[in-house]
Amino acid sequence: MDRLTKPTVKALALLLLAIAVYYWKVLFTGQFSLLTGSEAASQAYAWLHYWVASIRGGTLPLWDPYTFSGHPFAGEMQTQAFYPLHLLFLLVPMGANGEILARAFEAWFVFSHFLGACFMFALARELGLGRFPAAVSGLCFSLGNFLAISSWPHFWEAGIWLPLVLLFLLRAVRAEEKRRLAGNAVLSGLALGLSILAGGLQIAMAAAVVVATAGVFAGFTRSGKGRWTRAALAVGVAAVAGFAAGAVQLFASMEYSQVALRWITGGPAQPASQAIPYAYLGDYLWPQGIIGMLVPHAFGGNLGAGEVWAVPTYIGVLPVLAAMIGIWKCWGQPWVRYLAGVAVVALVYSLGPFSLLHGVLYALVPWLSLAREADRFMFLASFALAILAGFGIEALLAEPAGAAAWSGLRRVLGWGVAVYGVAMAIAATLGQPAIPQVWFSILMILASAGLLLFVTYGHKGAAVKVLMVALVLFDLSAFFPAAVNKIEAAGKNANEIEKLQSLRGAAEFLKSQPGLFRVQVVAEPRLNIGDMYQVQWMMGTGVTMVKDYVDLLGRPDLLNARYVVRPASATEPGAVVYQDSAWKVYENPGAYPRAWIVHETVEDSSPPGDARRVASVSAPLAADLEPASQGAAEEVTFRAYEADRMVMDVHADGRGLVVLSEVFYPGWHARVNGSPARIYKVDGALRGIVVPGGDSRVVLEYAPGSVLAGGILTALAFCAGIVVVGLGWRRKRLATNGHE
């Protein structure tokens, strides 16, 4: 990795400038937003808001009491419950109402992409590229493929770490000393662990593929005795360090997957811990999608099935052509061959059912089906092509001009442009293509080929470099749909962040009401009133849910849903207790309280008709319940209610079962009058605790052993990383002073 010399700092500054210019829409105008989509607003933004609010309040957000009637926030990887870089949001001023400013979220998006560009710059320099080709590789990686267009932070925040995963692994397999090998392998693993903590499971799996394949490739291509031992040691240490660094998230997610259902496009809900049937792996690239590498909107953008984005493979025309030149001119370099292989294999795998490779790996590799979107592995192809583009530009700028050196390239580009131009002219005459983006692609192909030809004739000065960067930025910016024009979104009633913000008045009214209760929000798509405004909600956002809880969704009364929020245009009858220009709030007087006492149980898995009198239990109680006296006054009073702790005073006429309208989930522990007490699964998915007659103090705390064990491993991994960095810095300092 480059030392921060003046030329390197200058290159990084130019990278920052280029990325800032590229994202001018979200940085400088206020007229565009990354948060108009429902998943961006009610998932990414609302989850981040809840995370920051919890940390500011002194609580680690392990349990979310505001969604799904109580939900393991840390169990769903996409919530990024343990991603350490989000601590930087604690330094950012909040809005007037205590919310994360949308502009802060958007600035974070840009900053993360700058980090990704810097990391790729460092990897390219490690591979021997000059600063300018390395900077171009950084731009292509950060601004191309779905890193640029996805509104899901768990994708782009996980993806930016892949260059560092490979960079430190390269250093490990090249190291002669075991301590340097182990140290760099640990750092490679920590980068992999940060990808896991960022919540991008598929991206982390792709990074793990790079660790394994790069190690094997190094074993084949390195020379000398013990090369396989060094390669195996590097991969093993990196894998162990990566698993340990991500353990706190992995353990929480593995625990959650055992009791969760996962919703998938095109199929029924599936147990989250089981392999998704092959028939439901419906996200893949169609064969014509390969053309999307040069023409993103070819075939009207219909390049694949499922959630394929319009530009899943696109890093720009000039970079793709430069990558081809890099493969041609630098094939003798081992890591060029490796990266070319990664690009080809990722492309073949991304074809899904069209690819034998995809089917064989599905059958043989455990847990691979969890990354059900085959097309997303095009991330690896784009990653490899971005580096190869740097090799191509290096060759163009370094090799002498002249007929002998570039005659073949000139013929290919010249004839290719001529044939392509004639074909497109005929298509245009016949009225196709009519899509403006396709015409822009034609322009980019012609301009890129022309600029490359210009370089082969010896034009390699600063002006040509500026043209290259400008062409890449112009090209990629034409296909950056993540930033949406707010006026256009409002005109289509599609600005979900505005809809979420319109709930503030209703949320403030609900929070002013006494007691504990939940609400229903009858609106599609779902608006996350829970995580955004700390209003306890029956539903939530995401693609998973505790499987037992699904059966209770038809019993909002049992779930303590005292209020129903509907659009202001709703005409349903009922007691309207609040109304503004956007929303109405209805009261449901028949809702159960948050907790009640029963003295009779039946063994069943579903709630009984009269759940206030009888509770269904999944296992026999340790002690028989005692009947209450006729007309006895029993009461459950909440003295404290926090995300991970609640305290109740209970008065029961005889031994009874306190039923809590709280979701049953492992990791919750109860104490009755200071003694440990068992929590029973009651009424299908709720919690029940046996209390003696008289007055009792009941305390429940959420302290999952999975998070504790994972947290210890994660802390040890990062402590090891700190030691490695510290020792490396000390050795460099001693070497500088002449002591080593």
PEDAVEN-V507121 format. One record per backbone hydrogen bond with DSSP energy under -1.0 kcal/mol. CO is the residue of the C=O (numbers start at 1). NH is the residue of the N-H. E is the energy in kcal/mol with one decimal. If there is no record, write none. Layout:
CO NH E
CO NH E
This chain:
3 5 -2.7
5 9 -2.8
6 10 -2.3
7 11 -2.2
8 12 -2.6
9 13 -2.4
10 14 -2.2
11 15 -1.9
12 16 -2.4
13 17 -2.4
14 18 -2.7
15 19 -2.5
16 20 -2.4
17 21 -2.5
18 22 -2.4
19 23 -2.1
21 24 -1.4
23 27 -1.8
24 28 -2.2
31 486 -2.5
33 484 -2.9
36 496 -2.8
37 41 -2.4
38 42 -2.6
39 44 -2.2
40 45 -2.7
41 46 -1.5
43 47 -3.0
44 48 -2.0
45 49 -2.4
46 50 -2.4
47 51 -2.5
48 52 -2.8
49 53 -2.7
50 54 -2.3
51 55 -2.4
52 56 -2.8
53 57 -1.4
54 59 -2.8
55 58 -1.6
60 62 -2.3
62 74 -1.9
64 71 -1.9
66 537 -1.6
67 70 -2.0
69 663 -1.2
71 64 -3.4
71 73 -1.4
72 75 -1.0
76 79 -1.8
77 80 -2.1
80 83 -1.2
83 86 -1.3
84 87 -1.9
85 88 -1.8
86 89 -1.8
87 90 -1.8
88 91 -1.7
89 92 -1.1
95 98 -1.9
99 95 -3.3
101 105 -1.9
102 106 -2.4
103 107 -2.3
104 108 -2.1
105 109 -1.8
106 110 -1.9
107 111 -2.7
108 112 -2.7
109 113 -1.7
110 114 -1.9
111 115 -2.3
112 116 -2.3
113 117 -2.2
114 118 -2.4
115 119 -2.7
116 120 -2.2
117 121 -2.3
118 122 -2.3
119 123 -2.1
120 124 -2.8
121 125 -2.2
122 126 -2.1
123 127 -1.7
124 129 -2.3
125 128 -1.6
130 134 -2.2
131 135 -2.3
132 136 -2.2
133 137 -2.2
134 138 -2.1
135 139 -2.4
136 140 -2.7
137 141 -2.4
138 142 -2.3
139 143 -2.8
140 144 -1.3
145 148 -1.2
146 150 -1.9
152 155 -1.7
152 156 -1.4
153 157 -3.0
155 159 -2.6
156 160 -1.3
158 161 -1.1
159 162 -1.4
161 165 -1.8
162 166 -2.0
163 167 -2.6
164 168 -2.2
165 169 -1.3
166 170 -2.6
167 171 -1.9
168 172 -1.9
169 173 -2.6
170 174 -1.5
177 181 -2.3
178 182 -3.1
179 183 -2.3
180 184 -2.5
181 185 -2.3
182 186 -2.3
183 187 -1.8
184 188 -2.3
185 189 -2.4
186 190 -2.3
187 191 -2.0
188 192 -1.9
189 193 -2.8
190 194 -2.4
191 195 -1.6
192 196 -1.7
193 197 -2.8
194 198 -1.6
195 200 -1.1
196 199 -1.9
199 201 -1.3
200 204 -2.8
201 205 -2.4
202 206 -2.1
203 207 -2.4
204 208 -2.2
205 209 -1.9
206 210 -1.8
207 211 -2.1
208 212 -2.3
209 213 -2.9
210 214 -2.6
211 215 -1.7
212 216 -2.0
213 217 -2.7
214 218 -2.3
215 219 -1.9
216 220 -1.7
217 221 -2.3
218 222 -2.7
224 227 -1.2
226 230 -2.5
227 231 -2.5
228 232 -2.8
229 233 -2.6
230 234 -2.6
231 235 -2.5
232 236 -2.7
233 237 -2.8
234 238 -2.3
235 239 -2.7
236 240 -2.5
237 241 -2.9
238 242 -2.7
239 243 -2.6
240 244 -2.7
241 245 -2.9
242 246 -1.9
244 247 -1.1
246 250 -2.7
247 251 -3.2
248 252 -1.1
249 253 -2.4
250 254 -2.7
251 255 -2.2
252 256 -2.0
253 257 -2.5
256 259 -1.7
259 547 -2.6
260 272 -2.5
261 545 -1.7
262 270 -2.8
264 267 -1.3
270 262 -3.3
271 274 -1.6
277 280 -2.0
278 281 -1.6
280 282 -1.9
283 374 -1.4
284 305 -2.4
286 289 -2.4
287 290 -1.5
288 291 -1.4
289 292 -1.4
290 293 -1.9
291 294 -2.2
291 295 -2.9
295 298 -2.0
297 300 -1.1
298 301 -1.6
299 302 -1.6
301 303 -1.7
303 286 -2.4
305 284 -1.1
314 145 -3.7
316 320 -1.7
317 321 -2.6
318 322 -2.7
319 323 -2.6
320 324 -1.9
321 325 -1.9
322 326 -2.6
323 327 -2.4
324 328 -2.2
325 329 -3.3
326 330 -2.2
330 333 -2.3
333 336 -1.1
333 337 -1.5
334 338 -2.1
335 339 -2.2
336 340 -2.4
337 341 -2.2
338 342 -2.4
339 343 -2.3
340 344 -2.2
341 345 -2.8
342 346 -2.6
343 347 -1.9
344 348 -2.6
345 349 -2.8
346 350 -2.1
348 351 -1.2
349 352 -1.8
350 285 -3.2
351 354 -2.0
352 355 -2.7
355 359 -1.4
356 360 -2.6
357 361 -2.5
358 362 -2.0
359 363 -1.9
360 364 -1.8
361 365 -2.9
365 368 -1.3
367 370 -1.5
368 371 -1.6
370 372 -1.3
372 374 -1.3
373 376 -1.5
374 377 -1.8
375 378 -1.9
376 379 -1.7
377 380 -1.3
378 382 -2.8
379 383 -2.4
380 384 -2.6
381 385 -2.7
382 386 -2.2
383 387 -1.4
384 388 -2.5
385 389 -2.4
386 390 -1.1
387 391 -1.7
388 392 -2.3
389 393 -2.4
390 394 -2.4
391 395 -2.3
392 396 -2.3
393 397 -2.4
394 398 -1.9
395 399 -2.4
402 406 -1.9
403 407 -1.7
406 410 -2.6
407 411 -2.1
408 412 -2.4
409 413 -3.0
410 414 -2.8
411 415 -2.8
412 416 -2.5
413 417 -2.8
414 418 -2.1
415 419 -2.8
416 420 -2.6
417 421 -2.8
418 422 -2.3
419 423 -2.5
420 424 -2.5
421 425 -2.1
422 426 -2.3
423 427 -2.3
424 428 -2.6
425 429 -2.2
426 430 -1.8
427 432 -3.4
428 431 -1.4
435 439 -1.5
436 440 -2.2
437 441 -2.0
438 442 -2.2
439 443 -2.2
440 444 -2.5
441 445 -2.6
442 446 -2.4
443 447 -2.8
444 448 -2.8
445 449 -2.4
446 450 -2.4
447 451 -2.4
448 452 -2.3
449 453 -2.3
450 454 -2.2
451 455 -2.0
452 456 -1.8
454 459 -1.1
455 458 -2.1
458 460 -1.0
461 465 -1.6
462 466 -2.3
463 467 -2.1
464 468 -2.3
465 469 -2.3
466 470 -2.7
467 471 -2.6
468 472 -2.3
469 473 -2.6
470 474 -2.8
471 475 -2.5
472 476 -2.7
473 477 -2.3
476 479 -1.5
484 33 -2.1
485 489 -2.4
486 490 -2.6
487 491 -2.1
488 492 -1.2
489 494 -3.1
490 493 -1.5
494 496 -1.2
495 499 -1.6
496 500 -2.5
497 501 -2.3
498 502 -1.7
500 503 -1.1
501 504 -1.6
503 507 -2.9
504 508 -2.7
505 509 -2.0
506 510 -2.5
507 511 -2.5
510 513 -1.4
518 562 -1.2
518 563 -1.5
519 538 -2.4
520 565 -3.7
521 523 -1.3
527 529 -2.4
528 532 -1.5
529 533 -1.7
530 534 -2.0
536 519 -1.5
537 69 -2.0
539 68 -2.4
543 263 -3.1
545 261 -3.0
546 550 -1.0
549 552 -1.5
550 553 -1.2
552 555 -2.4
555 559 -1.2
556 561 -2.4
557 560 -1.5
557 592 -2.7
560 518 -3.1
560 562 -1.4
562 588 -4.2
563 520 -2.0
564 586 -3.3
565 522 -3.1
566 584 -3.2
567 570 -2.3
575 587 -2.2
578 585 -2.8
582 568 -2.4
583 580 -2.6
584 566 -2.5
585 577 -2.8
585 578 -1.2
586 564 -2.5
588 591 -1.5
594 661 -3.3
596 659 -3.2
598 657 -2.8
600 615 -2.2
602 617 -2.8
610 613 -1.3
610 614 -2.3
615 602 -2.1
616 683 -3.1
617 604 -1.3
629 632 -2.1
635 651 -2.9
637 649 -3.0
640 647 -2.3
644 702 -2.6
645 642 -3.4
646 700 -2.7
647 639 -2.6
647 640 -1.6
648 698 -3.0
649 637 -2.9
650 696 -2.6
651 635 -2.0
652 694 -3.6
655 626 -2.6
656 691 -2.7
657 598 -2.2
658 689 -2.0
659 596 -1.8
660 662 -2.5
660 687 -1.3
665 668 -1.2
667 703 -2.6
669 701 -2.5
670 677 -2.4
671 699 -2.6
672 675 -1.8
675 672 -2.9
680 688 -1.9
681 618 -1.4
682 686 -3.0
685 664 -3.2
686 682 -2.8
687 660 -3.0
688 680 -3.2
689 658 -3.0
691 656 -2.1
694 652 -2.4
696 650 -3.0
697 673 -3.2
698 648 -3.0
699 671 -2.2
700 646 -2.3
701 669 -2.8
704 708 -1.8
705 709 -2.9
706 710 -2.4
707 711 -2.9
708 712 -1.9
709 713 -1.8
710 714 -2.7
711 715 -2.6
712 716 -2.4
713 717 -2.4
714 718 -2.3
715 719 -2.3
716 720 -2.3
717 721 -1.9
718 722 -2.2
719 723 -2.3
720 724 -2.5
721 725 -2.5
722 726 -2.6
723 727 -2.8
724 728 -2.3
725 729 -2.5
726 730 -2.2
727 731 -2.6
728 732 -2.2
729 733 -2.1
730 734 -2.5
731 735 -2.7
732 736 -2.5
733 737 -1.7
734 739 -3.1
735 738 -1.1
